Amino acid sequence: MTQPTIALIAEEVGVSITTVSKVLNGHADVAASTRDRVEASLRRHQYQRRTTRRAAGHIDLVFHELDSVWAMEILRGVSSVAEPDGTPVVVSHLDGSHRPDRARIDRLMSRRPLGVLMVLCALAEAQRLQLDRRGIPLVIVDTDSATSARVPTVGANNWNGGLLATRHLLDLGHRRIAVVSGPRDVLCSQARVAGYRFAHESVDLPVDPDLVRYGDFTADAGLHHGARLLDRPDRPTAIFAGSDMQAMGVLRAAARLGISVPRDLSVIGYDDLPTAAWTGPALTTVNQPLREMAGAATRMLLDLARGVPVQASRIDFVTSLVLRETTAPPS
């Protein structure tokens, strides 16, 4: 089968070769309707750029949002690999969105990166194909949703993390255990709650739906949901938070209500951020090795950019329980 050329695409769409080239290179000075027609033709012909990959360039690191210690741990992991390699990193974020809009994608492609690393966000399939046609590899860290096997992904075993945290609380004797997780539509949030539910099922203990809360991974969400859970007459004796930041919000809510941790309430976080060891009392949490995850994703991206095939399209790091001072048997 004859490989499609830029000239063939240009002739079919009725535009110049220069216009097709501008679309391929992400230039902004092409009308939206024309860009759509060119992109449709490129998809129809399954056009693939045939030039060899550049040996030099930068990594575009795109965060869902960039306002937490969690994001800084990811950035440190990326830098630990990119800096010794001599590869610059350009950092951006999506203001809390999990999908970039067209303008962001156009700006990204106009920079012609060596590769794109996305954190807790992803591309729509049409956007992924845009990068693919330009020979720009994509790797996702801690995906927010199920991804195609064609998209290399690095994460951690969130289901196991939820199971470990909840099983620890059950082993201590707790029977009213609440969970405050992240957004309901984010895969890692769902997986942690699924582990929490399975731990209950394994001891034939029903889950009280009123004790399952979704919000986001911030301290504000932990404070909000923690206050409402702890202000009820049948309050839980333990709370499993979907992030260390959420757990810190729960600790603040408990302090405001005069509830002692861990005497009256056990709290477990998630992530094992450096700050977790410095809360008062020190936070029991689930470790997911954020720096190692980010470093592995960066090595994978650099390999792909240089034509080295990856060994696996999905890497899941092991999660583990870190025991500190915020859990104890119920009083």
Backbone bond lengths (Angstrom), bond angles and torsions (degrees), N, CA, C in turn:
res aa  C-N    CA-C-N  psi(-1)  N-CA   C-N-CA  omega(-1)  CA-C   N-CA-C  phi
1 M - - - 1.469 - - 1.530 109.51 -
2 T 1.338 116.17 130.54 1.465 121.04 -178.72 1.525 110.34 -69.37
3 Q 1.341 115.31 132.17 1.459 119.85 178.77 1.530 109.94 -73.01
4 P 1.326 117.61 135.15 1.469 119.85 179.59 1.525 110.67 -65.48
5 T 1.315 116.23 150.16 1.463 121.75 177.87 1.523 109.38 -117.19
6 I 1.335 115.35 165.87 1.466 119.81 175.65 1.519 109.81 -60.87
7 A 1.350 116.94 -37.70 1.467 120.86 179.77 1.525 111.16 -61.96
8 L 1.336 117.07 -40.88 1.465 120.83 179.20 1.527 110.28 -63.95
9 I 1.344 116.80 -43.99 1.469 121.13 179.47 1.528 109.77 -62.00
10 A 1.334 115.94 -44.75 1.464 120.64 -178.81 1.527 110.85 -61.26
11 E 1.325 116.60 -43.63 1.472 120.52 -179.00 1.526 110.64 -65.31
12 E 1.325 117.02 -42.41 1.467 119.94 -178.35 1.526 111.72 -64.21
13 V 1.334 116.66 -41.74 1.460 120.90 -176.75 1.531 111.80 -80.93
14 G 1.351 115.84 -23.99 1.455 119.80 -177.82 1.503 113.17 84.18
15 V 1.337 116.48 36.45 1.461 121.91 177.71 1.522 108.47 -128.98
16 S 1.320 115.55 176.17 1.463 119.20 179.81 1.530 110.96 -81.15
17 I 1.328 115.26 160.60 1.461 120.95 174.90 1.530 109.96 -60.09
18 T 1.330 115.80 -36.34 1.465 120.29 179.31 1.523 111.22 -60.52
19 T 1.345 116.38 -40.17 1.465 120.15 179.90 1.522 110.90 -64.62
20 V 1.337 116.77 -43.18 1.473 119.82 177.65 1.524 110.20 -61.70
21 S 1.319 115.91 -41.68 1.465 120.41 179.02 1.528 111.22 -62.73
22 K 1.338 116.56 -39.51 1.466 119.84 178.28 1.526 111.21 -63.81
23 V 1.332 117.28 -40.43 1.454 120.50 177.65 1.529 110.20 -63.78
24 L 1.317 116.50 -43.80 1.462 120.70 179.38 1.524 112.22 -61.48
25 N 1.325 116.64 -33.88 1.456 120.71 -176.65 1.520 113.28 -95.64
26 G 1.348 116.92 6.11 1.451 120.31 173.91 1.510 114.85 75.25
27 H 1.332 119.04 21.00 1.464 120.42 178.82 1.531 109.93 -68.44
28 A 1.309 115.40 144.03 1.468 119.88 -175.12 1.524 113.39 -83.37
29 D 1.336 119.19 -16.42 1.465 121.44 -172.38 1.531 112.74 -86.70
30 V 1.347 115.21 48.22 1.466 121.59 174.71 1.516 106.73 -131.07
31 A 1.336 116.77 131.23 1.462 120.46 -179.48 1.521 110.74 -57.54
32 A 1.341 116.36 144.40 1.462 121.00 -176.29 1.526 112.18 -58.31
33 S 1.348 117.13 -41.09 1.467 119.84 -179.19 1.529 111.12 -65.57
34 T 1.342 115.88 -39.96 1.462 120.11 178.04 1.523 110.59 -65.92
35 R 1.341 115.81 -43.04 1.464 119.73 178.72 1.533 110.80 -59.07
36 D 1.338 116.92 -42.49 1.461 121.01 179.99 1.525 111.17 -61.67
37 R 1.330 116.85 -41.93 1.475 120.40 -179.55 1.524 110.92 -66.62
38 V 1.326 116.16 -40.88 1.472 119.52 178.85 1.522 110.27 -66.31
39 E 1.331 116.64 -44.75 1.468 120.11 179.13 1.525 111.06 -60.48
40 A 1.335 116.97 -40.56 1.464 120.67 179.20 1.523 110.64 -62.33
41 S 1.332 117.43 -41.48 1.458 121.06 178.50 1.532 111.53 -66.79
42 L 1.344 115.92 -40.32 1.470 119.74 177.62 1.523 110.82 -61.35
43 R 1.339 116.77 -41.01 1.464 120.58 178.24 1.520 110.72 -66.33
44 R 1.331 116.38 -43.92 1.461 120.95 -177.51 1.523 111.59 -60.50
45 H 1.322 115.70 -38.86 1.474 120.16 -179.16 1.522 113.29 -92.02
46 Q 1.361 116.13 0.35 1.472 121.16 -179.20 1.531 110.90 51.71
47 Y 1.329 113.61 47.57 1.465 119.36 -177.59 1.520 110.90 -66.29
48 Q 1.340 116.40 134.24 1.456 123.01 175.19 1.523 108.86 -126.30
49 R 1.310 116.21 131.61 1.472 120.25 176.35 1.528 108.98 -61.99
50 R 1.327 116.71 134.52 1.455 119.92 -175.44 1.520 113.60 -106.67
51 T 1.308 117.13 5.73 1.459 119.50 176.90 1.517 109.76 -76.66
52 T 1.317 117.72 154.53 1.455 121.96 178.41 1.520 109.55 -74.99
53 R 1.305 114.27 154.65 1.457 119.74 -176.60 1.517 111.20 -72.48
54 R 1.327 116.53 139.73 1.461 119.73 176.14 1.517 110.26 -65.56
55 A 1.308 117.30 143.47 1.463 121.78 179.37 1.529 110.87 -79.44
56 A 1.320 116.86 -22.34 1.464 120.08 -177.07 1.517 109.43 -121.52
57 G 1.309 115.93 161.16 1.455 121.19 179.31 1.504 109.20 155.27
58 H 1.330 117.14 -167.14 1.454 120.93 -179.37 1.517 109.93 -124.24
59 I 1.326 115.70 164.44 1.464 122.59 173.34 1.516 108.22 -98.91
60 D 1.318 116.66 131.16 1.456 121.41 171.22 1.525 107.81 -91.65
61 L 1.325 116.97 112.05 1.460 123.25 179.50 1.522 108.35 -101.46
62 V 1.332 116.83 113.11 1.466 122.14 -173.80 1.523 109.80 -114.00
63 F 1.333 116.36 117.31 1.463 122.14 177.67 1.524 110.53 -96.16
64 H 1.326 115.29 150.57 1.464 121.05 169.41 1.536 108.70 -61.09
65 E 1.338 116.17 -46.61 1.454 121.49 169.07 1.527 108.31 -154.70
66 L 1.312 116.11 157.65 1.461 120.73 -169.95 1.527 108.73 -129.70
67 D 1.349 115.57 73.64 1.468 117.55 -176.13 1.520 112.46 -147.92
68 S 1.345 116.69 32.84 1.461 118.01 -175.47 1.523 111.07 -149.66
69 V 1.325 115.02 163.85 1.461 121.58 174.50 1.525 109.68 -62.77
70 W 1.327 116.37 -33.66 1.472 121.94 177.73 1.527 110.32 -55.66
71 A 1.327 117.49 -47.68 1.467 121.29 179.95 1.527 110.97 -64.31
72 M 1.332 117.33 -35.66 1.461 120.41 179.21 1.527 111.13 -65.78
73 E 1.337 117.36 -35.00 1.462 120.13 176.81 1.533 110.70 -65.14
74 I 1.327 117.12 -40.60 1.463 120.69 175.78 1.525 110.18 -62.10
75 L 1.321 116.52 -45.16 1.465 121.03 -179.03 1.531 110.86 -61.76
76 R 1.325 116.92 -40.33 1.471 120.04 177.71 1.535 110.81 -62.65
77 G 1.335 116.21 -39.88 1.462 119.55 178.95 1.516 112.66 -65.09
78 V 1.332 116.73 -41.44 1.471 120.61 177.08 1.524 110.02 -63.76
79 S 1.322 117.06 -45.78 1.463 121.55 -177.81 1.520 112.04 -63.66
80 S 1.342 116.82 -32.71 1.460 120.16 -178.07 1.520 112.34 -63.68
81 V 1.327 116.92 -23.36 1.466 121.34 177.98 1.525 111.21 -101.70
82 A 1.326 116.72 -43.63 1.470 120.13 -175.66 1.523 112.41 -68.61
83 E 1.335 117.39 -39.37 1.470 119.69 -176.44 1.521 112.76 -64.90
84 P 1.354 120.70 -49.01 1.462 119.13 176.48 1.525 113.38 -62.18
85 D 1.338 115.66 -27.01 1.469 120.27 178.61 1.527 111.58 -77.21
86 G 1.333 117.21 -13.58 1.458 120.44 -177.90 1.516 113.40 79.37
87 T 1.335 116.91 19.66 1.469 121.42 -178.33 1.522 110.17 -101.28
88 P 1.333 119.32 118.94 1.465 121.09 178.02 1.531 111.43 -67.42
89 V 1.323 115.77 155.75 1.461 122.03 178.46 1.522 109.00 -123.76
90 V 1.323 116.82 126.12 1.463 122.99 175.06 1.523 107.50 -103.65
91 V 1.335 117.43 121.83 1.460 122.40 -174.56 1.525 110.58 -104.25
92 S 1.336 115.66 135.17 1.470 120.93 173.96 1.521 108.10 -144.77
93 H 1.332 116.62 173.01 1.466 120.30 178.37 1.521 109.48 -146.64
94 L 1.340 115.25 165.31 1.468 121.62 -172.79 1.523 112.76 -106.63
95 D 1.324 117.60 19.64 1.478 121.03 177.43 1.524 112.30 55.82
96 G 1.339 116.65 36.15 1.457 119.82 177.72 1.510 114.64 92.30
97 S 1.324 118.73 -8.99 1.465 121.38 178.31 1.529 109.71 -79.63
98 H 1.329 115.28 156.68 1.465 119.22 177.54 1.526 112.57 -103.94
99 R 1.342 117.34 1.15 1.465 121.38 177.95 1.523 108.86 -139.22
100 P 1.318 119.11 130.61 1.467 120.50 176.93 1.525 110.54 -75.00
101 D 1.320 116.75 147.45 1.459 119.77 175.33 1.534 109.76 -83.98
102 R 1.321 115.38 178.39 1.465 119.92 -175.39 1.521 111.88 -61.36
103 A 1.328 116.87 -41.04 1.467 119.81 -177.49 1.524 110.88 -61.10
104 R 1.327 117.05 -40.53 1.468 120.25 179.37 1.523 110.80 -66.12
105 I 1.324 116.07 -42.03 1.468 119.67 179.18 1.526 110.48 -63.83
106 D 1.332 117.30 -41.67 1.464 120.40 178.70 1.525 110.97 -61.58
107 R 1.342 116.54 -43.13 1.474 119.55 178.82 1.528 110.84 -64.21
108 L 1.323 115.45 -40.42 1.458 119.53 -179.42 1.528 110.49 -62.36
109 M 1.327 116.55 -47.62 1.464 119.60 -177.17 1.519 112.09 -68.91
110 S 1.318 116.97 -30.40 1.464 119.09 178.77 1.525 111.30 -66.71
111 R 1.346 117.39 -21.79 1.464 120.85 177.12 1.529 111.78 -80.35
112 R 1.346 117.43 -12.34 1.463 123.25 178.86 1.524 112.21 50.16
113 P 1.335 117.96 62.00 1.462 120.03 -177.70 1.520 112.42 -71.47
114 L 1.325 114.16 160.88 1.460 120.69 172.28 1.525 109.97 -65.10
115 G 1.337 115.54 -37.10 1.455 121.77 178.54 1.511 109.68 -169.88
116 V 1.338 116.31 168.66 1.468 122.18 -177.89 1.527 108.77 -121.97
117 L 1.326 115.56 130.14 1.457 123.23 176.99 1.526 106.77 -116.13
118 M 1.334 117.76 118.72 1.463 121.85 -177.99 1.521 109.86 -112.14
119 V 1.337 116.68 136.58 1.463 122.22 -174.89 1.524 110.27 -117.50
120 L 1.335 115.86 118.51 1.464 122.94 -179.03 1.529 111.89 53.74
121 C 1.306 115.74 34.72 1.463 122.74 175.29 1.528 106.97 -158.59
122 A 1.303 117.41 171.03 1.466 120.95 -176.11 1.517 109.39 -156.42
123 L 1.336 115.28 179.40 1.460 121.73 178.69 1.517 110.30 -108.05
124 A 1.309 115.92 149.11 1.458 120.14 167.14 1.534 107.74 -65.29
125 E 1.315 116.55 157.91 1.465 119.99 -175.59 1.522 112.26 -58.00
126 A 1.328 117.42 -40.76 1.465 119.86 179.17 1.526 110.90 -63.43
127 Q 1.325 117.49 -36.76 1.464 120.99 178.34 1.524 110.43 -68.97
128 R 1.332 116.24 -40.19 1.461 119.71 178.12 1.522 110.94 -61.03
129 L 1.334 115.76 -39.97 1.459 119.59 179.10 1.522 111.59 -66.24
130 Q 1.337 117.18 -32.70 1.461 120.13 175.43 1.528 110.85 -58.76
131 L 1.326 116.43 -46.52 1.463 119.83 177.92 1.522 110.76 -65.20
132 D 1.324 115.94 -43.00 1.459 120.70 -177.21 1.520 111.58 -59.84
133 R 1.329 116.20 -41.63 1.475 119.71 -179.84 1.512 111.68 -65.93
134 R 1.300 117.02 -25.69 1.469 120.62 179.75 1.523 112.17 -92.80
135 G 1.332 116.81 3.92 1.452 120.76 178.61 1.512 113.40 71.07
136 I 1.350 117.52 27.42 1.465 121.96 -179.26 1.529 108.20 -103.94
137 P 1.342 118.82 110.56 1.471 120.04 -178.07 1.520 112.03 -71.58
138 L 1.329 115.12 153.72 1.458 123.49 -179.82 1.518 109.16 -127.96
139 V 1.341 116.73 133.27 1.467 122.77 172.44 1.524 107.57 -130.65
140 I 1.325 116.31 141.28 1.462 121.17 -177.58 1.526 109.85 -114.69
141 V 1.342 115.92 135.37 1.464 122.52 175.60 1.524 108.24 -107.46
142 D 1.358 115.68 127.72 1.466 120.84 175.50 1.525 110.87 54.05
143 T 1.317 115.33 63.28 1.459 121.50 -174.09 1.530 112.73 -57.46
144 D 1.318 115.33 147.26 1.470 120.23 178.55 1.519 111.55 -88.65
145 S 1.340 117.83 -9.90 1.460 120.45 -176.78 1.522 109.00 -155.73
146 A 1.323 115.99 171.05 1.453 119.98 177.44 1.529 109.63 -62.45
147 T 1.331 116.52 138.96 1.462 120.26 -178.06 1.518 110.48 -121.80
148 S 1.316 115.29 157.03 1.454 121.82 176.10 1.520 109.85 -65.77
149 A 1.332 116.73 150.11 1.467 120.83 176.10 1.518 111.11 -62.26
150 R 1.337 117.09 -17.05 1.474 120.67 178.72 1.521 112.06 -75.48
151 V 1.330 117.36 -12.43 1.462 120.85 -178.99 1.528 109.05 -106.29
152 P 1.321 119.23 109.59 1.466 120.93 177.75 1.527 110.57 -61.43
153 T 1.325 116.06 136.28 1.456 122.14 -174.54 1.520 110.52 -137.16
154 V 1.330 116.11 138.83 1.465 121.52 176.01 1.528 108.02 -123.02
155 G 1.320 116.29 129.72 1.456 120.50 179.80 1.512 110.87 -151.15
156 A 1.321 115.88 -158.21 1.461 122.08 177.42 1.523 107.91 -134.93
157 N 1.316 116.15 163.54 1.459 120.69 -177.52 1.530 109.59 -79.88
158 N 1.314 115.65 85.84 1.461 121.48 -175.79 1.526 112.71 -68.00
159 W 1.321 116.95 -35.45 1.469 119.91 177.70 1.519 109.53 -60.61
160 N 1.318 116.98 -45.79 1.458 120.79 179.40 1.532 111.12 -64.16
161 G 1.348 116.66 -37.09 1.459 119.68 177.66 1.520 111.71 -61.52
162 G 1.332 116.75 -43.86 1.466 120.22 177.31 1.517 112.06 -63.96
163 L 1.331 115.93 -38.10 1.466 121.05 178.17 1.536 110.75 -65.25
164 L 1.344 117.07 -46.96 1.465 121.04 -178.57 1.526 111.31 -59.70
165 A 1.337 116.47 -46.42 1.466 120.47 -177.81 1.523 111.19 -62.73
166 T 1.324 116.81 -47.67 1.464 120.83 -175.97 1.523 111.29 -70.66
167 R 1.336 116.61 -39.33 1.462 119.58 179.20 1.531 111.17 -63.18
168 H 1.329 116.60 -37.08 1.470 120.33 176.86 1.528 110.39 -60.78
169 L 1.318 117.00 -44.40 1.465 120.61 179.76 1.530 111.37 -66.59
170 L 1.325 116.24 -39.83 1.469 119.59 177.44 1.526 110.76 -64.55
171 D 1.330 116.71 -41.22 1.468 120.50 179.43 1.530 111.59 -63.29
172 L 1.341 116.51 -29.08 1.462 120.21 177.25 1.534 112.06 -75.21
173 G 1.336 116.10 -14.14 1.461 120.07 178.84 1.516 115.29 110.64
174 H 1.327 118.10 1.55 1.471 120.45 179.93 1.529 110.35 -72.55
175 R 1.318 115.97 140.73 1.463 121.00 178.23 1.530 112.30 -127.19
176 R 1.316 118.20 -13.65 1.466 120.57 171.02 1.528 107.37 -114.25
177 I 1.328 114.05 92.34 1.463 121.38 -174.71 1.525 108.22 -114.05
178 A 1.305 116.73 121.26 1.470 121.40 177.20 1.522 109.44 -94.88
179 V 1.321 115.70 157.56 1.463 121.44 172.94 1.522 108.13 -128.86
180 V 1.321 116.38 132.64 1.463 122.88 173.96 1.521 105.78 -117.31
181 S 1.322 116.49 104.87 1.462 120.11 -174.10 1.525 110.61 -106.17
182 G 1.338 115.48 -176.92 1.452 121.22 178.32 1.521 111.25 -81.88
183 P 1.330 117.96 -158.99 1.469 120.44 -177.95 1.522 112.30 -57.47
184 R 1.318 115.83 140.27 1.465 121.53 -177.49 1.528 112.03 -61.89
185 D 1.353 117.67 -29.91 1.465 120.18 -175.49 1.525 112.97 -93.75
186 V 1.329 118.65 12.24 1.459 122.01 179.46 1.528 109.31 -104.33
187 L 1.326 115.65 131.55 1.458 121.37 -170.35 1.526 112.62 -58.00
188 C 1.337 118.63 -45.16 1.467 119.49 -177.20 1.524 111.22 -64.83
189 S 1.340 117.99 -33.94 1.468 120.91 175.86 1.524 110.45 -63.02
190 Q 1.311 116.39 -46.94 1.458 121.31 -179.57 1.522 110.76 -62.02
191 A 1.360 116.60 -41.28 1.463 120.21 -177.17 1.526 111.07 -66.52
192 R 1.336 118.06 -39.36 1.464 120.57 179.44 1.523 111.11 -66.06
193 V 1.333 116.69 -40.16 1.465 120.11 177.07 1.532 110.35 -67.80
194 A 1.344 117.14 -35.76 1.465 120.09 177.87 1.531 110.56 -63.26
195 G 1.343 117.35 -39.67 1.462 120.51 175.84 1.522 111.52 -64.40
196 Y 1.324 116.12 -40.24 1.475 122.32 176.15 1.532 110.26 -59.53
197 R 1.329 116.91 -45.45 1.462 120.65 -179.48 1.532 111.27 -65.43
198 F 1.328 116.44 -41.75 1.466 119.54 -177.90 1.526 110.83 -64.33
199 A 1.356 116.17 -38.09 1.462 118.96 178.08 1.529 110.61 -59.77
200 H 1.327 117.00 -39.75 1.466 120.74 176.88 1.539 110.57 -65.51
201 E 1.330 116.33 -45.18 1.468 120.02 -179.68 1.526 111.68 -60.37
202 S 1.333 116.60 -35.08 1.470 119.98 -176.54 1.526 112.59 -67.33
203 V 1.341 117.30 -18.00 1.479 120.23 175.87 1.526 110.75 -115.85
204 D 1.348 116.37 18.97 1.469 122.71 178.32 1.516 112.85 53.99
205 L 1.344 115.81 41.01 1.460 121.41 178.59 1.531 109.19 -110.92
206 P 1.327 118.05 118.24 1.473 119.36 179.68 1.529 111.35 -64.52
207 V 1.319 116.15 147.84 1.463 122.14 175.10 1.527 108.75 -90.52
208 D 1.308 116.44 126.50 1.461 120.94 175.25 1.526 107.80 -77.16
209 P 1.339 119.13 114.25 1.474 120.27 -177.39 1.521 113.47 -58.51
210 D 1.335 117.84 -24.68 1.466 120.44 178.70 1.522 112.33 -70.36
211 L 1.318 116.82 -14.22 1.464 120.73 -179.20 1.526 112.66 -96.70
212 V 1.326 117.08 3.40 1.472 121.79 179.04 1.522 108.51 -105.56
213 R 1.326 117.29 113.93 1.461 122.04 -176.00 1.530 110.47 -124.62
214 Y 1.321 114.78 142.46 1.472 121.74 175.24 1.524 108.96 -119.63
215 G 1.308 116.72 143.05 1.457 120.87 176.39 1.511 109.30 -153.50
216 D 1.313 117.16 -113.09 1.457 121.33 168.22 1.518 106.81 -139.41
217 F 1.315 117.54 -174.63 1.463 119.86 -172.88 1.532 113.02 -92.58
218 T 1.321 118.17 21.43 1.463 121.11 -175.16 1.527 112.13 -94.48
219 A 1.348 115.60 163.01 1.465 121.30 174.86 1.527 110.57 -62.84
220 D 1.340 117.47 -35.85 1.467 120.87 178.33 1.526 111.24 -58.78
221 A 1.339 116.64 -41.51 1.464 120.21 178.90 1.525 110.75 -65.40
222 G 1.346 116.42 -39.70 1.460 119.63 177.35 1.516 111.87 -63.77
223 L 1.329 116.11 -40.45 1.464 120.56 178.09 1.523 110.80 -65.19
224 H 1.318 116.93 -45.57 1.467 122.27 -178.12 1.529 111.17 -61.34
225 H 1.348 115.93 -55.53 1.469 118.77 -176.67 1.521 111.17 -72.58
226 G 1.343 116.91 -35.70 1.454 119.67 178.15 1.511 111.61 -60.40
227 A 1.330 117.69 -43.88 1.461 121.49 -179.83 1.519 111.21 -61.03
228 R 1.320 117.25 -41.69 1.463 120.22 -178.25 1.529 112.04 -72.43
229 L 1.310 117.31 -36.00 1.460 120.28 177.47 1.527 111.60 -68.89
230 L 1.320 116.19 -38.67 1.467 120.35 -174.08 1.524 113.37 -85.99
231 D 1.323 117.18 -10.52 1.468 120.44 -179.21 1.523 112.10 -95.38
232 R 1.323 117.45 7.44 1.451 120.52 -179.45 1.532 109.55 -97.16
233 P 1.337 118.41 153.31 1.475 120.36 -177.02 1.535 112.95 -64.15
234 D 1.337 117.13 -30.73 1.470 120.79 178.86 1.527 109.89 -104.50
235 R 1.307 115.46 48.08 1.464 120.31 -173.95 1.530 110.97 -61.33
236 P 1.332 116.66 154.29 1.464 120.18 177.13 1.524 110.94 -69.76
237 T 1.335 115.61 156.29 1.467 120.25 175.23 1.529 111.02 -94.50
238 A 1.339 116.16 -8.09 1.467 120.33 178.89 1.522 108.97 -151.09
239 I 1.324 115.90 148.63 1.467 121.53 176.72 1.529 108.75 -132.27
240 F 1.333 115.18 126.98 1.454 122.63 172.82 1.522 107.50 -99.44
241 A 1.318 117.08 115.27 1.465 121.92 -178.59 1.524 110.05 -97.13
242 G 1.336 115.85 145.56 1.459 121.11 -176.59 1.514 114.93 -76.58
243 S 1.322 117.99 -4.09 1.464 121.93 175.75 1.520 108.56 -157.37
244 D 1.319 116.73 160.30 1.465 119.97 176.16 1.527 111.19 -63.14
245 M 1.341 116.16 -36.50 1.463 118.84 179.12 1.524 110.80 -63.75
246 Q 1.324 117.25 -42.51 1.462 120.44 175.37 1.524 110.60 -60.45
247 A 1.343 116.19 -42.92 1.466 120.16 -179.54 1.524 110.88 -60.75
248 M 1.332 117.35 -37.44 1.464 120.10 178.03 1.529 110.74 -65.21
249 G 1.336 116.34 -35.56 1.462 119.57 174.34 1.511 111.98 -65.02
250 V 1.343 117.37 -38.71 1.466 121.70 177.15 1.530 110.08 -64.13
251 L 1.327 116.80 -42.09 1.466 120.37 177.97 1.531 110.78 -60.56
252 R 1.334 116.70 -40.01 1.462 119.95 177.99 1.540 110.51 -64.52
253 A 1.334 116.73 -41.95 1.471 120.42 179.32 1.525 110.30 -62.04
254 A 1.340 116.34 -42.49 1.466 120.01 179.65 1.525 110.92 -62.86
255 A 1.330 116.83 -42.63 1.471 120.69 -179.42 1.523 110.62 -62.81
256 R 1.339 117.22 -40.63 1.465 120.40 -179.65 1.524 111.71 -64.56
257 L 1.335 116.86 -29.94 1.465 120.65 -178.00 1.525 111.79 -94.29
258 G 1.328 117.18 4.40 1.460 120.56 178.84 1.517 113.46 72.74
259 I 1.327 116.97 25.32 1.469 121.67 -179.95 1.526 108.74 -96.47
260 S 1.312 116.26 124.65 1.461 121.37 -176.05 1.528 111.07 -84.29
261 V 1.332 116.21 134.02 1.475 123.44 175.86 1.524 107.42 -112.53
262 P 1.360 118.66 124.87 1.468 127.39 7.95 1.535 114.67 -99.29
263 R 1.352 118.85 8.55 1.470 119.79 -174.99 1.530 111.60 -59.50
264 D 1.335 116.80 -48.09 1.471 120.99 -176.43 1.524 113.12 -102.07
265 L 1.317 116.92 -16.85 1.471 121.26 -176.46 1.516 109.40 -152.73
266 S 1.337 115.87 131.81 1.462 121.02 172.60 1.523 108.69 -99.24
267 V 1.331 116.10 142.68 1.468 121.63 -178.57 1.531 108.91 -134.11
268 I 1.333 116.07 133.72 1.462 122.13 174.46 1.528 108.14 -124.35
269 G 1.315 117.01 135.53 1.459 122.28 175.68 1.511 112.16 -100.92
270 Y 1.328 115.23 -164.20 1.467 120.81 -179.13 1.525 108.46 -153.25
271 D 1.302 117.72 130.82 1.473 127.91 175.98 1.526 111.47 123.72
272 D 1.332 117.77 -39.51 1.470 122.66 -173.39 1.527 110.66 61.30
273 L 1.328 115.49 54.77 1.461 121.01 174.19 1.530 109.67 -67.93
274 P 1.333 118.27 157.37 1.464 120.15 179.20 1.532 113.20 -54.71
275 T 1.335 116.73 -32.00 1.468 120.25 -178.74 1.524 113.34 -71.99
276 A 1.343 118.07 -16.29 1.466 120.84 -175.50 1.527 112.10 -63.73
277 A 1.314 116.95 -31.72 1.459 120.50 -179.12 1.525 112.02 -76.42
278 W 1.348 117.63 -9.42 1.465 121.31 -173.40 1.520 113.83 -111.26
279 T 1.341 117.18 5.23 1.456 118.54 174.18 1.529 108.43 -73.07
280 G 1.306 116.99 165.05 1.460 119.93 178.43 1.516 109.94 -119.33
281 P 1.322 119.64 107.44 1.463 128.86 -3.75 1.538 112.17 -73.17
282 A 1.353 115.03 165.75 1.467 120.01 -178.52 1.526 110.30 -62.51
283 L 1.328 115.94 138.40 1.465 122.48 -168.38 1.530 113.02 -82.17
284 T 1.331 116.07 124.25 1.465 121.34 165.45 1.521 107.05 -71.45
285 T 1.320 117.21 136.39 1.463 119.46 -172.31 1.524 111.33 -154.81
286 V 1.308 115.32 173.49 1.463 122.35 174.43 1.519 107.94 -104.42
287 N 1.312 116.04 125.56 1.460 120.19 179.76 1.520 110.33 -86.07
288 Q 1.340 115.36 124.77 1.465 119.39 162.59 1.526 104.91 -119.73
289 P 1.325 117.88 127.44 1.468 121.08 -170.15 1.527 111.61 -76.23
290 L 1.320 116.23 82.61 1.461 121.53 -172.76 1.524 112.36 -59.81
291 R 1.327 117.39 -45.36 1.468 119.57 -178.77 1.523 111.14 -63.06
292 E 1.338 116.57 -42.87 1.463 119.92 179.50 1.526 111.17 -65.38
293 M 1.337 116.18 -39.54 1.464 119.83 177.38 1.526 110.95 -59.88
294 A 1.334 115.70 -47.50 1.468 120.39 -178.47 1.520 111.06 -66.28
295 G 1.332 116.97 -38.95 1.459 120.16 178.60 1.517 112.03 -64.39
296 A 1.344 116.53 -42.41 1.465 120.33 178.56 1.523 111.31 -63.26
297 A 1.331 116.46 -40.98 1.468 120.39 178.68 1.526 111.07 -64.27
298 T 1.326 117.17 -37.99 1.469 120.91 -179.87 1.526 111.00 -68.05
299 R 1.328 116.51 -42.09 1.475 119.19 176.69 1.523 110.51 -62.23
300 M 1.320 116.68 -40.86 1.461 121.08 178.64 1.522 110.49 -61.32
301 L 1.338 116.70 -44.05 1.462 121.36 -178.78 1.526 111.10 -64.26
302 L 1.322 117.16 -44.16 1.470 120.65 179.76 1.522 110.98 -63.63
303 D 1.330 116.47 -39.17 1.474 119.54 176.81 1.524 110.58 -61.61
304 L 1.331 116.74 -47.94 1.464 120.25 -179.45 1.523 111.36 -60.78
305 A 1.337 116.52 -40.53 1.460 120.49 -178.97 1.523 111.75 -64.17
306 R 1.324 116.47 -24.44 1.470 120.96 -178.10 1.517 112.50 -105.12
307 G 1.332 115.25 13.95 1.456 119.47 173.34 1.507 114.97 83.02
308 V 1.341 117.88 13.12 1.465 120.68 179.27 1.529 108.66 -93.05
309 P 1.329 119.46 120.80 1.471 119.76 -179.16 1.516 111.91 -67.64
310 V 1.342 116.75 145.58 1.463 121.26 179.37 1.524 109.75 -83.27
311 Q 1.335 115.29 150.97 1.467 120.47 -178.18 1.525 111.62 -74.10
312 A 1.338 116.93 -33.65 1.462 121.14 -179.17 1.518 108.61 -146.82
313 S 1.337 116.33 145.68 1.463 119.63 -178.68 1.525 111.64 -86.08
314 R 1.334 117.38 -10.62 1.459 120.61 179.70 1.528 109.26 -138.26
315 I 1.333 117.29 125.03 1.460 122.48 175.72 1.523 108.10 -120.84
316 D 1.327 116.70 124.46 1.461 121.93 176.74 1.526 108.93 -116.60
317 F 1.326 117.20 118.10 1.453 121.72 177.65 1.530 110.02 -79.40
318 V 1.323 115.52 153.18 1.459 121.93 -179.30 1.533 109.65 -76.45
319 T 1.325 116.04 139.90 1.469 121.52 173.62 1.527 108.85 -101.09
320 S 1.329 116.52 153.24 1.469 120.09 -178.68 1.522 109.61 -146.00
321 L 1.323 115.40 154.46 1.464 121.39 -179.42 1.523 109.92 -86.87
322 V 1.337 116.92 133.30 1.466 123.08 177.48 1.528 107.64 -113.30
323 L 1.317 116.43 108.20 1.465 121.04 -176.49 1.518 110.77 -84.85
324 R 1.340 115.90 125.65 1.463 120.42 175.40 1.536 108.26 -129.90
325 E 1.326 117.74 -120.23 1.466 118.38 -167.61 1.535 115.44 -121.22
326 T 1.332 118.69 4.87 1.472 118.24 -173.61 1.526 113.51 -102.22
327 T 1.331 117.82 11.39 1.480 119.95 176.72 1.530 109.98 -128.12
328 A 1.327 114.75 142.23 1.472 121.82 178.59 1.528 107.26 -162.41
329 P 1.342 118.26 165.43 1.466 120.06 175.81 1.533 110.29 -58.84
330 P 1.329 118.04 150.61 1.463 120.25 178.97 1.524 110.89 -65.03
331 S 1.334 115.84 144.14 1.467 119.72 -178.49 1.520 110.02 -75.07
